[in-house]
Amino acid sequence: MNRTKFWMRIFAGGVTLALCVGIAAAILHAKGISFQLTHSYFTLGPVHAQDKMSGRAKPVAAPSSRLTVTVDGKTTTFSSAALGPDEFPQKTVKVHNEHTKADETYVGPTLGDVLASAGFDVTKATQREMLHSYVRAEGTDKYWVLYSLTEVEPSEHSGDVIVATDMSPGGLGADGQFKLISSEDKKPQRWVRNLTAITVTQAQ
């Protein structure tokens, strides 16, 4: 066998192997099993709801225990107790989780109230800035979503966006101490479990 044919067979074998791995990963993901190939080994594990929404398989996220909120470059850190009823008015939101096909009830402060506590005051003077700003919310697994600032401000929007600290039935459980919930989204793609960071940014 000459050298050209040898390398052509090696290339064809590599392409076939890559296709087989891709098909296997797709089948496993469809069955709710994550597939990660690293060098000469692979790992299998459950695919979680938030990962299915993003189309990516990720390892289990670390539970959130602190929430950092950054407004105008200033960062404020909240514990679960700091967002409790002694510190903030609590909002109860009843939603249907299209992903789990279950009705769920969440309790926590509105994101607008949390942002105000962290330094973003909603006044006539800041109205234009609010219209040109957005919120980036991120979980401990690095999953992140965007909201326009007017979407999370109760004085501007009829829907509710809350930082949930409790859920019924069953509590937040594996979703950590904080979970971002939007009452108007038909699907939970922009709900963020194990919420750990919120940043307000003004669009340029």
Buried (B, 14 or more C-beta within 10 A) or exposed (E): EEEEEEEEEEEEEEEEEEEEEEEEBEEBBEEEBBBEEEEEEBEEBEBBEBBBBEEEBBEBBEBBEEBBBBBEEEEBEBBBEBBBEEBBEBBEBEBEBEBEEEEBEBBBBBBBBBBBBBBBEBEEEEEEBBEEBBBBBBBBBEBBBEBBBBBBBBEBBEEBBBBBBBBEEEEBEEBBBBBBBBBEBEEBBBBBBBBBBBBBBEEE
